[in-house]
């Protein structure tokens, strides 16, 4: 296959599977959104042996599975990528790291690589045309290693992340019946020989409803910080009304350390246990309007050992004022602060904080609805259904028991069909879709045909 050295738009895409990793990936892959770069690295844990009387090493052995990491940089959209990385996006029900202690919290990633000459993923006319025209780099049993997000007024919201894998395969996609998944079978401690994956055009559709509710670049009022009520920091006041402040930029990040669990007779670990808690970091810069009074010993009272901690809320706002992402930081403690003034310029404040993160507290993400399972078409009559995740609500006067509201529509002609549930049974042919609502926004499903 002829190739080019320059990566073109549409030549490469990244797919992710649901959890756990050791299952069929024939119908359930989802394309990652707005990925800008991906890199794969691996290193061997090799031990070499010496011997008295020998000038050279007399042997070496790989004592554990190679360290395999996949790094990805992307622009934030609507929480789709975060969900695929295994982060909880329903802050009403749990922290960002919810479920981290549970087994089988791994998944698979697939990098689809075209030649760059004529084979581009988005231009492939049918599922059968993926055969013999693309290579796949398949990574099995992937766990999140690190996550960091940075946002600034006038710039895109950028995310850097890395995952650790237990296995990697690079091979031509040459079988429309499916290729074996790269995950390790826990029973045999060897790569799976029964589950397969397929590449389909539907995986690259807008499968989670929208390209993103956060604008491509943030306006001056696009990052809103809600200040805790107990802030008494000597320095400069934030711009904003009451407890709200519109800031210039912020960065947020954390890493997850894991212990690989090995059994006798296999180089592959049978699990990776997260070491909790982990340390999260938050820093932000803001334009200041005036000096405020305060004393440093209000932040750290060493004699009483009661250092202050703060709860912050950050919202990324779209042009229409909708919330594309709501972030809650719990129990943050001040690490450093600085402020500056210069003639002809506004005052500015820089602050850095850190906070403890576990699977129950520390950091919470809340997103607009994300449609996990799209409605499928078929023969009439048919039960259509949809499954969503994202911020849920307990306000049953507006939302259903699952925390969402639903509106089903037909396209032939366009009309509401009157169902407000996650499922709808139709006895008429045509095309249908559903709009899902939560407190932060809405999401529109792909349309499906009932024949």
C-alpha positions as CSV (number, residue, x, y, z in Angstrom):
1,X,0.0,0.0,0.0
2,X,1.4,3.4,-1.0
3,X,1.8,5.7,1.9
4,X,2.6,9.4,2.6
5,X,4.6,10.8,5.5
6,X,2.1,13.6,6.2
7,X,-1.0,12.8,8.2
8,X,-4.1,14.3,6.4
9,X,-7.5,15.0,7.7
10,X,-9.6,11.9,7.7
11,X,-6.7,9.6,7.2
12,X,-6.5,8.4,10.9
13,X,-9.2,8.1,13.5
14,X,-9.3,6.7,17.1
15,X,-12.0,4.4,18.4
16,X,-12.7,3.3,21.9
17,X,-14.7,0.3,23.3
18,X,-17.0,0.1,26.3
19,X,-15.9,-1.6,29.5
20,X,-14.8,-4.3,30.2
21,X,-12.1,-4.9,27.5
22,X,-12.7,-8.6,27.1
23,X,-15.9,-8.6,25.1
24,X,-17.0,-8.4,21.5
25,X,-16.3,-5.0,19.8
26,X,-18.3,-5.8,16.7
27,X,-21.1,-3.3,17.2
28,X,-20.1,-1.1,20.1
29,X,-17.1,1.1,19.2
30,X,-17.3,4.9,19.4
31,X,-15.1,7.4,17.6
32,X,-13.1,9.8,19.8
33,X,-13.8,13.4,19.0
34,X,-11.4,16.2,17.9
35,X,-8.3,14.2,18.5
36,X,-5.3,16.3,17.4
37,X,-2.4,13.8,18.0
38,X,-1.8,10.3,19.3
39,X,1.4,8.6,20.2
40,X,2.3,5.1,21.3
41,X,5.4,4.2,23.4
42,X,6.5,1.0,25.0
43,X,9.5,-0.2,27.0
44,X,10.7,-3.6,28.1
45,X,11.4,-4.6,31.7
46,X,14.4,-6.8,30.9
47,X,16.7,-8.3,33.5
48,X,20.2,-9.4,32.5
49,X,22.4,-11.9,34.2
50,X,26.1,-11.9,34.9
51,X,28.4,-14.8,35.9
52,X,31.7,-15.0,37.6
53,X,34.4,-15.8,35.0
54,X,32.4,-14.4,32.0
55,X,33.2,-11.1,30.3
56,X,29.6,-10.8,28.9
57,X,26.1,-11.2,30.1
58,X,25.1,-14.8,30.1
59,X,21.4,-14.3,29.6
60,X,18.5,-11.9,29.9
61,X,14.7,-12.3,30.4
62,X,11.6,-10.0,30.2
63,X,10.4,-10.2,33.7
64,X,7.1,-8.5,33.1
65,X,4.9,-7.3,30.3
66,X,6.3,-4.3,28.4
67,X,5.1,-0.9,29.6
68,X,2.7,0.4,26.8
69,X,1.3,3.9,26.9
70,X,-1.0,5.7,24.5
71,X,-1.0,9.5,24.7
72,X,-3.7,11.6,23.1
73,X,-4.2,15.4,22.7
74,X,-7.7,16.6,21.8
75,X,-10.0,19.6,22.1
76,X,-12.8,19.2,24.6
77,X,-16.3,18.7,23.0
78,X,-19.2,17.6,25.2
79,X,-17.8,14.9,27.5
80,X,-17.8,12.0,25.0
81,X,-14.0,11.5,25.3
82,X,-14.1,11.7,29.0
83,X,-16.8,9.0,29.1
84,X,-14.7,6.8,26.8
85,X,-11.7,7.3,29.1
86,X,-13.7,5.9,32.0
87,X,-14.4,9.1,33.8
88,X,-17.8,9.6,35.4
89,X,-19.7,12.6,33.8
90,X,-22.7,12.6,36.2
91,X,-21.5,14.8,39.1
92,X,-24.9,14.4,40.8
93,X,-24.2,10.7,41.4
94,X,-20.5,10.5,42.0
95,X,-17.0,11.7,41.6
96,X,-15.0,11.8,38.4
97,X,-13.1,8.6,39.6
98,X,-16.3,6.7,40.6
99,X,-15.9,3.0,40.2
100,X,-12.1,3.1,40.1
101,X,-11.9,0.3,42.7
102,X,-14.2,-2.0,40.7
103,X,-12.7,-4.8,38.6
104,X,-12.9,-4.8,34.8
105,X,-12.6,-1.0,34.4
106,X,-10.4,-1.5,31.3
107,X,-11.3,-1.0,27.7
108,X,-9.7,-1.2,24.2
109,X,-8.6,1.5,21.8
110,X,-8.2,1.2,18.1
111,X,-6.2,3.6,15.8
112,X,-7.4,3.3,12.2
113,X,-4.7,4.3,9.8
114,X,-5.2,4.9,6.1
115,X,-2.6,5.4,3.4
116,X,-3.2,9.1,3.0
117,X,-3.1,8.7,-0.8
118,X,-6.8,7.9,-1.4
119,X,-7.9,6.0,1.7
120,X,-9.6,8.3,4.2
121,X,-11.9,7.0,6.8
122,X,-14.7,9.5,6.4
123,X,-14.8,9.0,2.6
124,X,-15.0,5.2,2.8
125,X,-18.3,4.4,1.0
126,X,-19.2,1.2,2.8
127,X,-18.2,-1.1,5.7
128,X,-16.8,-3.6,3.2
129,X,-14.3,-1.0,1.8
130,X,-12.4,-0.9,5.1
131,X,-11.0,-4.3,4.2
132,X,-7.4,-4.2,2.7
133,X,-7.4,-0.4,2.7
134,X,-6.5,0.4,6.4
135,X,-4.2,-0.7,9.1
136,X,-5.3,-0.9,12.7
137,X,-3.2,-0.4,15.8
138,X,-5.2,-2.2,18.5
139,X,-4.5,-1.7,22.2
140,X,-6.0,-4.0,24.8
141,X,-6.8,-3.7,28.5
142,X,-6.3,0.1,28.7
143,X,-6.4,2.0,32.0
144,X,-6.4,5.8,32.4
145,X,-3.0,7.0,33.6
146,X,-3.3,10.8,33.5
147,X,-5.7,13.6,32.5
148,X,-5.2,17.4,32.3
149,X,-7.3,20.1,30.9
150,X,-6.4,23.7,30.1
151,X,-8.6,26.6,29.0
152,X,-8.0,30.2,28.3
153,X,-10.0,33.1,26.9
154,X,-9.6,33.2,23.1
155,X,-8.3,29.7,22.9
156,X,-9.6,26.2,22.5
157,X,-10.2,24.0,25.5
158,X,-7.3,21.4,25.3
159,X,-7.0,18.1,27.0
160,X,-3.9,15.9,27.3
161,X,-4.3,12.3,28.4
162,X,-2.5,9.0,28.5
163,X,-3.7,5.4,29.0
164,X,-1.7,2.3,29.8
165,X,-2.3,-0.9,27.9
166,X,-1.4,-4.6,28.4
167,X,-1.2,-5.5,24.7
168,X,-0.7,-3.9,21.3
169,X,-1.2,-5.2,17.8
170,X,-0.5,-3.5,14.4
171,X,-2.0,-5.3,11.5
172,X,-3.8,-4.8,8.2
173,X,-7.6,-4.8,8.5
174,X,-8.1,-7.6,6.0
175,X,-11.1,-9.5,7.2
176,X,-14.7,-8.2,7.1
177,X,-15.8,-11.0,9.4
178,X,-13.8,-9.2,12.1
179,X,-10.4,-9.3,13.7
180,X,-9.6,-10.7,17.2
181,X,-9.7,-8.0,19.9
182,X,-6.3,-7.2,21.6
183,X,-7.5,-7.7,25.1
184,X,-6.2,-10.4,27.4
185,X,-8.6,-13.2,28.4
186,X,-8.5,-13.3,32.3
187,X,-9.2,-17.1,32.3
188,X,-6.2,-18.1,30.0
189,X,-3.9,-15.0,30.7
190,X,-3.4,-14.9,26.9
191,X,-4.8,-12.7,24.1
192,X,-8.5,-13.4,23.4
193,X,-9.2,-16.1,20.8
194,X,-13.0,-15.7,20.7
195,X,-14.0,-12.0,20.7
196,X,-13.7,-9.9,17.6
197,X,-13.9,-6.3,16.5
198,X,-15.2,-4.7,13.3
199,X,-14.7,-1.3,11.7
200,X,-18.0,0.3,10.5
201,X,-19.0,3.7,9.1
202,X,-21.6,4.1,11.8
203,X,-18.8,4.3,14.4
204,X,-17.6,7.6,13.0
205,X,-21.0,9.2,12.9
206,X,-21.8,11.8,15.5
207,X,-22.7,9.0,17.8
208,X,-22.9,11.1,20.9
209,X,-25.2,13.7,19.4
210,X,-23.2,16.9,19.0
211,X,-19.7,18.0,18.1
212,X,-19.7,20.0,21.3
213,X,-21.5,22.5,23.4
214,X,-18.3,24.4,24.2
215,X,-17.5,26.9,21.5
216,X,-14.4,26.5,19.4
217,X,-12.8,29.4,21.3
218,X,-13.9,30.8,24.6
219,X,-15.3,34.3,24.9
220,X,-14.1,36.6,27.8
221,X,-17.1,35.4,29.8
222,X,-16.7,31.8,28.8
223,X,-15.0,30.5,31.9
224,X,-16.9,31.2,35.1
225,X,-15.5,30.5,38.5
226,X,-17.7,30.2,41.5
227,X,-15.8,31.3,44.6
228,X,-16.2,29.7,48.0
229,X,-17.7,31.9,50.7
230,X,-14.7,31.5,53.1
231,X,-12.0,33.1,50.9
232,X,-10.0,35.7,52.8
233,X,-6.9,35.9,50.8
234,X,-4.7,39.1,50.9
235,X,-4.4,40.4,47.4
236,X,-6.6,41.5,44.6
237,X,-10.4,41.0,44.2
238,X,-11.7,39.1,41.2
239,X,-13.8,40.7,38.5
240,X,-17.3,39.4,38.7
241,X,-20.5,39.7,40.7
242,X,-21.0,38.2,44.1
243,X,-19.5,34.7,44.3
244,X,-18.9,34.5,40.6
245,X,-15.7,35.5,38.8
246,X,-14.8,35.4,35.1
247,X,-11.2,34.3,34.8
248,X,-8.6,34.4,32.0
249,X,-7.5,30.8,32.2
250,X,-7.3,27.7,34.3
251,X,-5.7,24.3,34.3
252,X,-6.8,21.1,36.0
253,X,-5.0,17.7,36.2
254,X,-4.4,14.5,38.0
255,X,-2.5,11.2,37.6
256,X,-3.5,7.7,38.7
257,X,-0.9,5.3,40.0
258,X,-1.6,1.6,39.6
259,X,-0.1,-1.6,40.8
260,X,0.1,-4.4,38.2
261,X,-1.1,-7.7,39.6
262,X,0.7,-10.7,38.1
263,X,0.1,-14.5,38.5
264,X,2.5,-17.4,37.9
265,X,2.8,-18.5,34.3
266,X,1.9,-15.3,32.5
267,X,3.7,-12.1,31.6
268,X,0.3,-10.3,31.4
269,X,-1.2,-8.8,34.6
270,X,-4.6,-10.0,35.6
271,X,-5.5,-6.6,36.9
272,X,-4.2,-3.1,37.7
273,X,-5.2,-1.8,41.1
274,X,-5.5,2.0,41.5
275,X,-3.6,3.5,44.4
276,X,-6.0,5.9,46.1
277,X,-6.2,8.7,46.9
278,X,-4.5,10.7,44.2
279,X,-3.6,14.4,44.1
280,X,-5.4,16.8,41.8
281,X,-4.2,20.2,40.9
282,X,-6.0,23.4,40.0
283,X,-4.5,26.7,38.9
284,X,-6.1,29.8,37.5
285,X,-5.4,33.4,36.5
286,X,-7.8,36.2,36.8
287,X,-8.1,39.9,36.1
288,X,-8.5,41.7,39.4
289,X,-10.5,44.9,40.0
290,X,-9.3,46.1,43.4
291,X,-7.3,45.2,46.5
292,X,-8.9,43.2,49.2
293,X,-7.8,42.9,52.8
294,X,-6.8,39.7,54.5
295,X,-4.0,38.1,56.3
296,X,-1.9,35.1,55.4
297,X,-2.4,33.3,58.7
298,X,-6.0,33.0,57.8
299,X,-5.0,30.5,55.2
300,X,-2.6,28.4,57.3
301,X,-2.8,28.3,61.1
302,X,0.0,26.0,61.9
303,X,-0.5,26.3,65.7
304,X,-4.0,25.0,65.4
305,X,-3.5,22.6,62.5
306,X,-6.6,23.7,60.8
307,X,-5.5,24.8,57.3
308,X,-8.4,26.2,55.3
309,X,-9.8,24.2,52.4
310,X,-12.1,25.5,49.6
311,X,-14.7,24.2,47.3
312,X,-14.6,25.7,43.7
313,X,-17.0,25.4,40.8
314,X,-16.0,26.0,37.2
315,X,-18.3,26.2,34.3
316,X,-17.4,26.3,30.6
317,X,-20.0,28.4,28.9
318,X,-21.1,28.5,25.3
319,X,-22.0,31.6,23.3
320,X,-25.7,31.1,24.1
321,X,-24.9,30.8,27.8
322,X,-25.3,27.0,27.9
323,X,-23.0,25.0,30.1
324,X,-20.8,22.6,28.2
325,X,-19.0,21.3,31.3
326,X,-19.5,21.9,35.0
327,X,-16.6,21.1,37.3
328,X,-16.7,20.9,41.1
329,X,-13.5,20.8,43.1
330,X,-13.8,19.8,46.7
331,X,-11.4,20.5,49.6
332,X,-8.7,22.4,47.6
333,X,-5.9,23.9,49.6
334,X,-3.7,26.9,48.6
335,X,-0.2,26.0,47.4
336,X,0.8,29.4,46.0
337,X,-0.5,32.8,45.0
338,X,0.9,35.8,43.3
339,X,-0.5,39.1,42.1
340,X,0.9,41.9,40.0
341,X,0.1,45.5,39.0
342,X,1.8,47.6,36.3
343,X,1.1,51.1,34.8
344,X,-1.4,51.0,32.0
345,X,-2.4,47.4,32.7
346,X,-5.0,45.6,34.8
347,X,-4.1,43.9,38.0
348,X,-3.8,40.1,37.8
349,X,-3.8,37.2,40.2
350,X,-2.4,33.8,39.9
351,X,-3.3,31.0,42.2
352,X,-2.4,27.3,42.5
353,X,-4.2,24.8,44.7
354,X,-4.2,21.0,45.2
355,X,-6.8,18.6,46.4
356,X,-7.3,15.0,47.3
357,X,-9.2,12.8,44.8
358,X,-10.8,9.4,45.6
359,X,-13.5,7.3,44.0
360,X,-16.1,9.2,46.2
361,X,-14.8,12.8,46.4
362,X,-12.5,15.5,45.3
363,X,-13.5,16.2,41.7
364,X,-16.8,16.0,39.9
365,X,-17.7,16.4,36.2
366,X,-21.2,17.1,34.9
367,X,-22.0,17.2,31.2
368,X,-25.1,17.8,29.0
369,X,-26.7,14.5,27.9
370,X,-24.5,12.0,26.0
371,X,-26.3,9.3,24.1
372,X,-24.6,6.0,24.8
373,X,-26.9,3.8,22.8
374,X,-28.6,5.2,19.7
375,X,-32.1,4.1,18.6
376,X,-31.9,1.3,16.0
377,X,-34.3,1.0,13.0
378,X,-36.0,-2.2,11.8
379,X,-39.2,-3.7,10.7
380,X,-42.6,-2.2,11.7
381,X,-43.9,-2.3,14.5
382,X,-40.8,-1.5,16.5
383,X,-39.7,-0.5,20.0
384,X,-37.2,2.3,19.7
385,X,-35.1,3.1,22.7
386,X,-32.2,5.3,23.7
387,X,-29.7,5.3,26.6
388,X,-28.1,8.5,27.9
389,X,-25.5,9.5,30.5
390,X,-24.5,12.9,31.9
391,X,-25.8,15.1,34.6
392,X,-29.0,13.7,36.2
393,X,-31.7,15.5,38.2
394,X,-34.0,14.5,41.0
395,X,-36.6,17.1,40.0
396,X,-39.4,14.7,39.0
397,X,-41.6,17.7,38.1
398,X,-39.5,18.2,35.0
399,X,-37.4,15.0,34.5
400,X,-38.1,11.3,34.5
401,X,-37.0,9.0,37.3
402,X,-33.7,8.4,35.4
403,X,-32.9,12.1,35.6
404,X,-33.5,13.0,31.9
405,X,-36.4,14.2,29.8
406,X,-37.2,12.9,26.3
407,X,-39.0,14.1,23.2
408,X,-39.5,11.8,20.3
409,X,-40.0,13.1,16.7
410,X,-40.9,11.7,13.3
411,X,-39.3,13.2,10.2
412,X,-42.0,12.2,7.7
413,X,-43.3,14.9,8.2
414,X,-41.5,16.5,11.1
415,X,-43.8,16.2,14.1
416,X,-43.6,15.3,17.8
417,X,-45.0,11.9,18.5
418,X,-45.9,12.5,22.1
419,X,-43.6,10.1,24.0
420,X,-41.6,11.5,26.9
421,X,-39.9,8.2,27.9
422,X,-36.6,6.7,26.9
423,X,-38.4,4.2,24.6
424,X,-41.2,4.6,22.0
425,X,-43.1,2.0,20.2
426,X,-44.1,2.9,16.7
427,X,-46.5,1.2,14.3
428,X,-45.8,3.6,11.4
429,X,-43.0,3.5,8.9
430,X,-40.6,6.4,8.6
431,X,-37.6,8.0,10.2
432,X,-37.5,8.9,13.9
433,X,-35.2,10.5,16.4
434,X,-35.2,11.7,20.0
435,X,-34.0,14.7,21.9
436,X,-32.7,14.2,25.4
437,X,-32.7,17.0,28.0
438,X,-30.9,17.5,31.4
439,X,-30.2,20.5,33.5
440,X,-27.2,21.5,31.4
441,X,-28.6,21.2,27.9
442,X,-29.9,18.8,25.3
443,X,-28.7,16.2,22.8
444,X,-30.3,14.9,19.6
445,X,-29.9,11.3,18.6
446,X,-29.1,9.9,15.2
447,X,-32.2,9.2,13.1
448,X,-33.3,5.7,12.5
449,X,-35.6,4.2,9.8
450,X,-38.6,2.0,10.6
451,X,-39.6,0.0,7.5
